[in-house]
Amino acid sequence: MKKQILLVSILTTLGFSRASANDVTAVNWGGNYVGSTQTFSDLTGFSTTIPLMNTGASYSGTSPTFYGGGHTENCTFNYFTLPYDTGITDEGGNDAITFSWPGNSTTSAFGEVLWQKADFLNGASATGVAFDPNSSLSYSLALAGAVARFIVQDGSTYYVSNLNFGSSTTLTDPDNSTTWATYLPTEPPSSLPFDASGATFSPHTFTDIQAVGYYFDSENNFNTTYDYGVNGFSAQVQPTPEPSPFVLLALSLFVVANSRMVGRSRAQAFPARG
């Protein structure tokens, strides 16, 4: 018992606590970003290194940098083509992330929009990030044209929510309010849509969040104009600070001291016989 009290005392002194930190807003996209419609800076398929949009002279606001990609799949030749008109549309203070394709023989269109941990707000970029019961993902639809799902990168693995929606939606307690399936977005030309019918959805607890966002798709869009826009996305997450080097040092010293005390106790209990 004395050893346990000593350990608690050391950890408390060095500022280590098991108490959960309050949730913070890690992503908050929405509002006035452009004075006129701006096209995406790059759209060559899914990418985690080249932003779809990055802050600049003509584009600024909260959580401005995001990644992802978009494709259309042509039913005649079964190939991927780049979108016709995509970017940030000027909506007078309620701007939208917009993907649009002209009417042609497109049978499906899909894509992802993701905010990476390196760009998280309120200090969440510098800590571990997880969900707790108060965490949430929120999505505000401006132009209906696709069904969406939330997408979260946990460690190196992407997960897509079983929850799908065609209107503005908030998912509270993502760990427990829906199930999730793994998804592998890849660089072109092998980028593929998420196959919900063939996916296995199961509960998942997120402990190492590296990105959050949404996946969208629109099926059987033959000879119709594909027009889809989102004017808000936010993520409330739980920072999970990791123990400082001082805490780790204290734990190491405690283990060493404890092993020595155990050794002495055994020596006293079982003295060597001559």
VMD Tcl script that draws the C-alpha trace (Angstrom):
set ca {
  {0.00 0.00 0.00}
  {2.83 2.41 0.85}
  {4.32 1.80 -2.59}
  {1.01 2.58 -4.29}
  {0.68 5.80 -2.29}
  {4.21 6.74 -3.30}
  {3.43 6.18 -7.00}
  {0.27 8.31 -6.83}
  {2.21 11.04 -5.04}
  {4.93 11.06 -7.71}
  {2.47 11.20 -10.61}
  {0.38 13.90 -8.97}
  {3.44 16.01 -8.27}
  {4.51 15.79 -11.92}
  {1.09 16.72 -13.22}
  {-0.10 13.35 -14.53}
  {-3.81 12.77 -14.16}
  {-6.22 10.15 -15.41}
  {-9.02 12.71 -15.49}
  {-10.40 13.35 -18.98}
  {-9.71 16.69 -20.59}
  {-12.65 18.77 -21.75}
  {-13.62 18.35 -25.38}
  {-12.38 21.01 -27.80}
  {-13.34 22.08 -31.31}
  {-10.67 20.56 -33.54}
  {-12.31 21.45 -36.88}
  {-14.65 24.34 -37.58}
  {-15.21 24.96 -41.27}
  {-18.03 27.33 -42.16}
  {-18.69 31.00 -42.83}
  {-17.18 33.59 -45.14}
  {-14.05 32.30 -46.92}
  {-14.06 33.83 -50.40}
  {-15.17 37.04 -52.07}
  {-15.76 35.17 -55.31}
  {-15.90 31.51 -56.20}
  {-12.45 29.84 -56.01}
  {-11.56 26.54 -57.66}
  {-9.71 23.86 -55.74}
  {-5.94 24.29 -55.79}
  {-5.46 20.64 -56.75}
  {-7.75 17.75 -57.57}
  {-5.86 14.79 -59.00}
  {-7.56 12.16 -56.90}
  {-7.32 11.35 -53.23}
  {-4.22 12.88 -51.64}
  {-3.01 13.31 -48.08}
  {-0.11 15.55 -49.11}
  {-1.63 18.04 -51.57}
  {-4.49 20.09 -50.09}
  {-7.70 20.53 -52.02}
  {-7.71 24.03 -50.56}
  {-5.10 25.91 -48.58}
  {-5.19 29.37 -47.11}
  {-4.18 32.18 -49.47}
  {-4.87 35.74 -50.56}
  {-8.28 34.84 -51.99}
  {-9.28 32.23 -49.44}
  {-9.13 32.35 -45.64}
  {-11.12 31.37 -42.56}
  {-11.12 28.78 -39.77}
  {-9.90 25.27 -40.63}
  {-9.09 26.38 -44.19}
  {-6.77 23.52 -45.15}
  {-8.35 20.24 -46.13}
  {-7.46 17.23 -48.26}
  {-9.24 14.54 -50.23}
  {-10.36 14.10 -53.80}
  {-13.23 13.38 -56.11}
  {-13.98 11.24 -59.17}
  {-16.71 10.41 -61.61}
  {-17.00 6.92 -63.08}
  {-18.07 6.71 -66.71}
  {-20.44 3.86 -67.51}
  {-19.37 3.57 -71.16}
  {-15.60 3.35 -70.76}
  {-15.38 2.54 -67.04}
  {-12.70 5.13 -66.32}
  {-12.24 7.94 -63.84}
  {-12.47 11.56 -64.92}
  {-11.84 14.70 -62.94}
  {-14.74 16.91 -61.84}
  {-15.94 19.65 -64.14}
  {-16.45 22.44 -61.63}
  {-15.27 22.15 -58.04}
  {-14.14 24.62 -55.39}
  {-15.37 27.05 -52.75}
  {-18.51 28.80 -53.96}
  {-19.22 32.31 -52.75}
  {-22.57 32.21 -50.98}
  {-22.46 35.63 -49.31}
  {-20.97 34.65 -45.96}
  {-22.18 31.05 -45.96}
  {-19.72 29.65 -48.49}
  {-19.76 26.01 -49.58}
  {-17.32 23.25 -50.47}
  {-18.80 22.29 -53.84}
  {-18.36 19.38 -56.25}
  {-20.14 19.61 -59.59}
  {-20.14 17.60 -62.83}
  {-21.90 18.37 -66.11}
  {-24.69 16.19 -67.45}
  {-23.16 13.27 -69.36}
  {-22.91 9.51 -69.14}
  {-21.73 9.59 -65.54}
  {-23.16 6.76 -63.47}
  {-21.50 7.52 -60.16}
  {-19.52 10.25 -58.46}
  {-17.71 10.03 -55.15}
  {-15.03 11.65 -53.05}
  {-13.67 12.52 -49.64}
  {-12.96 15.73 -47.74}
  {-10.63 15.41 -44.74}
  {-9.08 17.73 -42.16}
  {-5.79 16.38 -40.83}
  {-4.60 16.43 -37.25}
  {-1.69 18.74 -38.09}
  {-4.31 21.45 -38.75}
  {-6.57 20.76 -35.76}
  {-7.55 23.80 -33.69}
  {-7.31 24.62 -29.98}
  {-4.17 22.63 -29.27}
  {-5.56 19.32 -30.56}
  {-2.78 19.14 -33.15}
  {-0.21 18.72 -30.38}
  {-1.89 16.03 -28.26}
  {-3.40 12.61 -28.64}
  {-6.98 12.83 -29.93}
  {-9.91 10.52 -29.18}
  {-13.70 10.58 -28.84}
  {-15.71 10.49 -25.64}
  {-19.51 10.61 -25.05}
  {-19.49 14.40 -25.47}
  {-17.61 14.35 -28.78}
  {-19.41 14.99 -32.05}
  {-19.11 15.31 -35.82}
  {-21.38 17.84 -37.53}
  {-22.16 18.31 -41.21}
  {-24.24 21.05 -42.83}
  {-25.57 20.46 -46.34}
  {-25.92 23.38 -48.74}
  {-26.63 21.67 -52.08}
  {-28.20 18.21 -52.05}
  {-26.72 15.89 -54.63}
  {-25.09 13.04 -52.76}
  {-25.36 10.74 -49.77}
  {-22.60 11.25 -47.21}
  {-20.96 9.31 -44.40}
  {-18.49 10.43 -41.76}
  {-14.91 9.31 -42.25}
  {-12.27 9.15 -39.49}
  {-8.63 8.12 -39.69}
  {-7.61 6.24 -36.54}
  {-3.87 5.61 -36.57}
  {-3.17 4.61 -40.17}
  {-6.62 3.13 -40.85}
  {-9.62 4.96 -42.31}
  {-13.13 4.18 -41.05}
  {-16.45 5.09 -42.69}
  {-19.65 5.34 -40.66}
  {-22.62 3.05 -41.15}
  {-24.67 6.18 -40.59}
  {-25.37 7.76 -43.97}
  {-27.29 10.95 -44.58}
  {-28.62 13.23 -47.27}
  {-29.22 16.25 -45.05}
  {-27.51 18.22 -42.29}
  {-26.51 15.86 -39.49}
  {-24.73 15.76 -36.12}
  {-23.33 12.51 -34.76}
  {-22.77 12.63 -30.99}
  {-20.61 10.01 -29.24}
  {-19.16 8.54 -32.46}
  {-17.69 5.54 -30.62}
  {-21.10 4.27 -29.57}
  {-23.75 5.90 -31.78}
  {-22.93 4.08 -35.01}
  {-20.79 1.27 -36.35}
  {-17.81 1.65 -38.67}
  {-16.17 -0.14 -41.60}
  {-12.58 0.11 -42.77}
  {-11.91 1.95 -46.02}
  {-8.80 2.32 -48.13}
  {-8.79 5.53 -50.21}
  {-5.80 5.39 -52.53}
  {-3.93 7.58 -54.95}
  {-5.13 7.55 -58.59}
  {-5.53 5.77 -60.92}
  {-6.69 3.08 -58.47}
  {-8.97 5.30 -56.39}
  {-12.16 3.39 -55.68}
  {-15.55 4.25 -54.20}
  {-16.53 2.86 -50.82}
  {-18.64 -0.29 -51.29}
  {-21.16 -0.17 -48.44}
  {-22.94 -3.32 -49.60}
  {-19.76 -5.37 -49.27}
  {-18.44 -3.69 -46.12}
  {-18.43 -5.13 -42.61}
  {-19.61 -2.59 -40.04}
  {-18.74 -3.12 -36.39}
  {-18.25 -1.05 -33.21}
  {-14.98 0.84 -32.99}
  {-13.35 2.95 -30.27}
  {-11.17 5.72 -31.67}
  {-7.99 6.35 -29.70}
  {-5.51 7.89 -32.16}
  {-7.46 10.21 -34.47}
  {-5.38 11.58 -37.35}
  {-8.09 13.04 -39.60}
  {-11.85 13.63 -39.73}
  {-14.22 14.52 -42.54}
  {-16.86 13.09 -44.82}
  {-17.20 10.69 -47.72}
  {-19.85 11.28 -50.39}
  {-21.23 9.39 -53.36}
  {-23.99 9.71 -55.91}
  {-25.07 6.63 -57.87}
  {-26.93 6.25 -61.16}
  {-26.61 9.87 -62.17}
  {-27.04 9.14 -65.87}
  {-27.29 12.31 -67.99}
  {-27.99 14.53 -64.99}
  {-26.01 17.35 -63.47}
  {-24.19 16.42 -60.28}
  {-24.20 19.37 -57.90}
  {-23.28 18.91 -54.25}
  {-22.15 21.38 -51.59}
  {-21.37 21.46 -47.86}
  {-21.32 24.77 -46.00}
  {-20.29 23.52 -42.58}
  {-18.25 20.81 -40.92}
  {-17.06 20.65 -37.32}
  {-15.52 18.12 -34.96}
  {-15.56 18.12 -31.17}
  {-12.86 15.80 -29.84}
  {-11.22 14.81 -26.58}
  {-7.53 15.71 -26.23}
  {-5.60 12.90 -24.57}
  {-2.27 14.33 -23.36}
  {0.48 11.78 -23.19}
  {2.65 11.47 -20.07}
  {5.58 13.89 -20.04}
  {9.18 12.61 -20.02}
  {9.30 13.46 -16.31}
  {6.36 11.13 -15.64}
  {7.98 8.35 -17.62}
  {11.23 8.87 -15.70}
  {9.34 8.73 -12.40}
  {7.64 5.49 -13.42}
  {11.01 3.97 -14.38}
  {12.57 4.97 -11.06}
  {9.58 3.56 -9.19}
  {9.85 0.22 -10.99}
  {13.58 0.01 -10.22}
  {13.08 0.93 -6.55}
  {10.17 -1.48 -6.24}
  {12.18 -4.37 -7.71}
  {15.00 -3.70 -5.24}
  {12.60 -3.66 -2.30}
  {11.07 -6.93 -3.46}
  {14.53 -8.44 -3.71}
  {15.42 -7.33 -0.17}
  {12.15 -8.66 1.21}
  {12.79 -12.05 -0.30}
  {16.35 -12.08 1.01}
  {15.10 -11.31 4.52}
  {12.33 -13.91 4.32}
  {14.64 -16.60 3.03}
  {18.13 -15.96 4.44}
  {20.98 -17.94 2.96}
  {21.89 -21.04 4.89}
  {25.50 -21.84 5.71}
}
mol new
graphics top color blue
foreach p $ca { graphics top sphere $p radius 0.5 }
foreach p [lrange $ca 0 end-1] q [lrange $ca 1 end] { graphics top cylinder $p $q radius 0.2 }
display resetview
